[in-house]
Amino acid sequence: MSVDESNLSLMSKTMASSVPDHRVDDAGLVPYPADVRAHYRAKGYWRGLSLPAELMGAAAAHADRTALITPELRWSYRELAENAEKFAAGLLAKTGLEPGDALMFQMGNVAETVVAYLGCLLAGIRPVCTLPQHGVHEVAVLARHVGARGLIIQADFGRGQLPGNARTLLSDGAIEKLIVARGATFGPALGYDELLGHDSNPAELPYRTMDPEQIVAFQLSGGTTGLPKVAPRLHEEYAYNARAWANVLGWGPGTVVLYPLPIMHNAGVSVALQPVLLSGATLVLAPSADVGVVLDLIESTRPETIPLVPPALAIRLLDEVRSRDVDLSSVKDFVVGGQKLPIHIAERLRDEIGIAIRQKFGMAEGMFLVTPADATEDVRHHTVGTPISPGDEVRILEPGDDVEVPDGQLGELCVRGPYTIRGYYRAERHNYQTFTADGFYRTGDLARRHTIAGTHYYSIDGRIKDVINRGAEKIHADEVEELVMRHPDITDAALVAMPDPVLGERVCAYLVMAPSAEVLTVRSLGEFLLSHGLAKYKLPERVELRTALPLSNVGKVSKKELRQDIQRKLTDETTAAG
Ligand code: AMP
């Protein structure tokens, strides 16, 4: 893919113009400068249409093709669009929510989620892609931050904890309106069928007249302590993100895409749902990432693409005997991402089940890279490839500085482009630190640029940000530390990643207990954190006790030392176990 040369002149122009003009709108966003917006439109990246207008255009163009397959149903584009329109009309007529409001989602991989997400877009209501695993604490903090009044839940998700959590959120006043999209409704909640039963006139839905430069959906990035980091995705850039991904993977009518990860997440929306629906392809929505479920769906639907497989799922597939018997030959693009891929996993996939992987890097803030379809194995195994749009710009900067490092040298991955956000929502001060003066997002990931036959490829080789990547789910250490520190018996705490052969990383908590306090265990600490509304996947899985935490020479807790300590301990334990 050729780099868009005109970016270079644009870059220097905006550098000159935007430094003194680094304005922030009332949501704390640094908007795309006017000349950049004009450039993205001139290039055809942005189409001047709202995202739902683009989606409905595609639904009309592909009306009789299959849009969605779940274990329960198979819907054409027409059926999906009709359901979404009805839901949109019901939302506006019955909930009291209005265009511009936000709706928190706690939904799993079911058709109702797709209908509700699309219905929100058609109604001008902004979905907030919270996970069903999130606890009361997280949902409340995020709802307050984005000003969401409503919550939609799948009552029969998991162990059925969501109705109880929703009741708490309602009684605490964290949300005003509740929709139960599956399972029994209760109290003041509105049921999915009640919304769908509304007689709608699609011509009256607001999506036709929406401003495409406005926010269409909220994606989560940081934790929920201090200032939550929420990525506001705008209509035009979000639509382009999806089109660019579908284009680079060559999707079109007839392409079958299997997605087993949570659909209400930026990855689900941007590598599966939206690119499928904008390209006339078919989405097979797996209800879970259980290996048996995934293999069954591969057998029954013969997908060409699985667009995001975290290394942990790849390992589970390799360890499952049935993977040798199921015919995997339909899968042309098996795209691994979300986390650093250990090279031996790529080799095992090739040698044991005949899969040639591609790698992908992506983030809620935008910027996707993928290894090209015709790349050599060396590129596919050792890099995350090239950006998906010629409008994407990448700089590898000296951390904490704005100086580019030479090829091959480790630096911070900094990105800008037609679908990368220009600022977090209502986070003005943070935005000044996280974006360069000319609008590059400092990702906090460490990367290297490799130039091979004139093409720039990138590898991700560490991170600066204090995040633990547990099987591609991100845990922000400061969020959990703040809750840990609320425990009356703990005087100091630090969370670090400990290596794990399957999940990549797990959380280890280093604790300093108050004198004569009863020692906390993984279990008692976990119970305490769950009672404070934290999601289960963020719980520490090992506790190490110290009388004091080690400090670096600038007086901060030395997490480097703690990481080395836990690594050493794990190695010693493995050796001792033989
Ligand atoms: P999220 O916003 O949840 O999609 O997480 C984005 C973050 O996941 C990135 O900033 C990286 O830290 C990490 N990540 C995503 N893809 C990869 C990859 N292929 N290799 C290493 N880290 C990755």
Residues whose N, C-alpha, C, O or C-beta is under 5 A from the ligand:
A	BS01	AMP	L220 V336 G337 G338 Q339 K340 K360 F361 G362 M363 A364 V384 T443 D445 I460 A472 K474
